Amino acid sequence: MKFPDSYFLTLKKINWLAQAVQAEIQRFQPDLLLVLAHGGFAPLWALHALWEGTKAENIPPVVITNLGREKLVRYEYHREGIGMSFMPIFEPFDFLDAFERGYFLAWLEHQTDWRSALRQQIETGFTGSRQPDRILVMDDTVNKRYTALIALGLLLAEFPQTETHMIAGDLPDWRPDLAAPWLVAHSARRSHPPENDFMNSVFHLAPGASDIDPASLQWEPLNAGSLAMREYGKFLPVETWRELPIWLKAQITRFVQDSANQLEEPLTANEVLAKKKNIHRPILESDELLIRQRWLSGGLTPQDVSDGLDLSIDNAVRLRKNWPIVKE
């Protein structure tokens, strides 16, 4: 196989992210590691390789939840329903500003199905007699904090007493970057599929997991009947596609272990966190949290809402009167 430069750079970034998460685990001592599927599988594979190679102790329980960019679809319908007119120019979706992000956090408070599902996943993964005091969230990329707002916002709503940290990488394209040699070796483009459709197949199949329902926090290991497989089996046989995540995991594991073996002594947590580039620590900003609290407590006037969400006064009054709107 021929391996392009982007392949090796992506492996390095995945390794850096796993090292940063391992260092944060040593420093923060979380009761639980919450991994956001499906992008979080790559750093999780790398983290498992690090743990195995370093014989790490005090490894927290790992919970994988299906919280990604697709969860914003529900909110997009909501914002259309309340009369928001803001339309981003370069993105299919974006928040207006900090006011809307704060409103979004308040809206998450009332997504009771997501809150219940997340609580069930965490309680299943965390076997202690109490709720976790500290949760560390891991994702592959920060991506305008979309997944950070969703994950941290739901954790704040459901576990308000839990201290939550998050670490994310800069890996929006790890799937096509790492899959490129495998795709060439398997002549995956022989049917000349449309580029967008083909890259969507790689994006959805590379992690080896699939949505059960895009609106749900549940997921399942990739199988012949998976939602993701139904559309993309036309490009390659199902059994061939199922080899891709196995191959990717093996490449990541080998790279991480080889890199660890080249170190004379493991780096300390502070050394890792100081050295690693492309590592982000998304948080909920204070102005967003203030708007969230003011909305939930009824402390915003119709004029505040009109100005903040770019609504007419009538729509702002209607929204405040009918809150919460749970079903869109």
N, C-alpha and C positions, 0 to 999 in steps of 0.2 A: 504494500500500500504506500502511496505517496502522501505525506503529511504536510500540509501548508503551515506557514508561520502562525496563522490565527489559531490553529489547533493547539500548538504548544503554549501560546500566550493565554488561551482560555484555561488550559490545565493549570497554569501557574496561578491564575486568578482564583480558580476554585480551591486550590491548595491554600492560598493566602486566606480566603474566607474561612475555611475549616480551621486553620490555625488560630485565627482571630476569635472564632466561636469557642474553641477549646480553651483559649486563654481567658475569655470572659467567663466561662464556666468555672475555672479555677478561682477567679477573682470574685464573681458575683454569687457563686454557690446557689444556683437556682434549684428549686424543687422539681422543675419540669422544663424540658426543652420542647417548645411548640414549633413545628416545622410547617411552613406554608407550601402546600402542594398547588401546582405540580413542579414549579421551578425549584423548590427547596430540596428536591431529591438529589441533585448533583452535589451540593455541599454536604448533605447528609451522608452520601456514599463516601465522600472524602473524610468526613468526621469519623465514620466507623473505621476507616483504614488507619487514621491517626490513633484512635483509641487502641486498636489491635496492635499497632506497631510500637506504641509507647507504654503499653500495659497500663493505661490510665485507670485511676481509681476515682471513686465518688462520681461515677457517671450517672446523670439524672435520667429518669424515665423520659422516653421520647413519645410525643403524640404528634401525628400527622393529620392536619385538617385541610380541607379543600377550600382555601380562601385565596382567590385571585382576582385579577382585573374584571373577570366576567361577572362578579357580584355587583358591580356598579350598574348593570343593566336595570335592576329593580329600581335603583335610585333615579336613573335617567327617565324612566316612565313617571316616577313621582314628580320630578321637577317639571316635566312637560304638563302634568296634570294640574299643578298649582299655578301655571302661567308664567314660568320663567322664560325670558326671551334671549338670554345670553347664549350665543353659539360660538365656540372656539373656531379659529380659522384653520389652524394646522393640525388639530387633534380631533378624533371622533367624539371625545368628551374631555372636559376639563372643568375644574371648579373655578368659579368667578374670582374668589379671593378668600382671605382668612375668615370673613364673615360666613360665607357659604360652607367652608370646611367645618366651622363650628356648628352650623345648622345641621350639616351631615352627621356629625357626632351625636347631636340630639336625636336625629332621625333614627340612628342605629339603636338608641335606647329602646325603641318600640318595635324592633325586628325580633319579636319574641321567638320565632322558629329558629333563627340563627343562634340566638342566645342560648336557647335550650339545647340545641345540638352541640354547641361548643362546650357547654357545661358537662353534658353527658360524655363527650370525648375526653375531656380533661379528668373527670372523676373516674372514668374507666382506666385511663393511663396512670393516674396518680392514686396509688393504693393506700395512702395515709388516711388516718382517721379525721383529719382536718383538711380544709382547703389549702392549696399551696400558698406559701407566703411570698415566693419569688418565682416568676416565670420569665424565661428567656425565649424570645421569638427569633426565628431564623428564616431569611428569604434570600433568593438568589440576586435580586436587584431592587434598588430603591424606587425607580420608575415614578418620579413625581410624588412619592409617598402614598400612592393609591392603596396598595395592600397594607401599608403601615397604618393608615387611617382606619381601614376596615378592621384589621386585627386588633390594634391597640384600642380602638373605640369600642369594640365588642367586649374585650377583656375589662375595660373600665366600667362598662355597663353591668357586666355579670359578676365580676370579681373586684369591686371597687377598693377593697382593702389589700389587694395583692400588688406588690411592687413588680413592675414589668419593665424589662429592657428589651431592646431589639437590635440585631445586627443584620445588615444586608450588604450584599456585594454589588458589583458593577458588571453583571453577567446577563444582560437581556438576550444575548445571542448564543449562549453556551450550547444550545441544542444543535442549530445548523453548523456552528463552528466545529464541534466535536464529531458530528455525524458525517461531515463531508467525505472523509476517506472511505467510510463504510458504504456510503451511497454510491461512490464511484466503483468500488469493488463489486457491488451487487447490481451494477448497471441499472440503477433505480430510475434513471431518466430515459430509458429506452423507448418508453411510450410517449415521450415528449409532452408531459402534462403541463398545464398552465403553471407558471412559476409560483404564483400566489397560492394555488391549491396544493402544489407540491410542498412548499415550505410550511404550510399549515399542517400537513400530515406529519412532517418531522417534528414540528413544535408540539403536537398533541401526543405523539407516540413515543418520543425519545425518553421521557421519564419512566415508562413502564407502568403507568397508572392512568386511570380514566375516570372522568366524571360519571357518577350514576345519574345525576341530574345537574345541569349547570347551575341551577338555583340552590342546590343543596351543599352542605358542608361534607357530605359523604363522598367517598371515592372507592375504587376497587382496583386490584392489580389487573393489568392489561390482559385480556383474554379474547378468544375468537368472537365472543358476543358483545364485547365492550362497545359503548357508544362511539368512542373514537375510531374503532376499527371498522365500523360499518361503512363509513364514507371513504376511507383511504385504502381499503383492500384492493381497489381497482388499480393502484399503482404497483403494488408488490403483493405476493401471496401473504396471507395472514401469518403463517408460521415464520416467514422471513422477517416480517416487521417485528415479531416478538423477539427475534434475536438482537435487534438494535439496542434496547436498553441493557441487555446482558453484556453486550460488547462495550457499551459506554461505561458501565459500572466497572468493568475489568480494566479499562484504560485509565480511569480516574484512580482506582485502587492502586494499580501498579505505579503510577506517577507519584502519588502521595507517599507510598512506602519507599520508593527509590529516593525521593527527596529527603525523607526523614533519615534514611540510612547514611546520607552524606554529611549529616550534622554530627560533629564530635560530641556535643552535649545539647540536649533540648533547650530551646530558648525559654526564658521565664515569661509569665503572662504579660508583664509590663514591656518586655523587649519585643514581643510579638505585636502587641497593640501599637507600639511606637513606630515599628518598621513598616507595617502593612499599609499599602496604598489601596485606593479603590474600595475601602471599607467604610460603611456608613452606619450611623447610629440614629435612625429615625426616632423622633419623639412627637408627642402631641404638644404643639406650641401653646404658650400661655394665652395668646389672644384667641386662639381657637377654643381653648377650654373655657375662657371667660364667656364667649358667645354661647357655647353649649350650656353653661350653667344659667345664664340669664334667660335663655329660651326655655329651659326646663322649669325654671322658677317663675315664669311669666313676667319677667322683668323687662321685656322689650315692647315698646309701643308699636302700633301699626306703622307709624312713620319710620321707625328704626328698621322694621322688617321690609318695608317698601324700598328704602334706600339700600339696605344690605343685600337683598336678593333680587333687586331690579324688577320689582313687582309694582303693578298699579296699587293704589291705596285700597281699592275694593278687593282685589285679590289678597292683599296682605291682611285685611280684616277678616276675610273668609277663612284664610289659612289659620289664623290665630284662633278663630271661633271653633273650627272643626278639628283642631289638633287633639289627640294624635290621629293621623291618617295612616292606618296600618296596612290595609289592603289596597294596592294600586292596580 
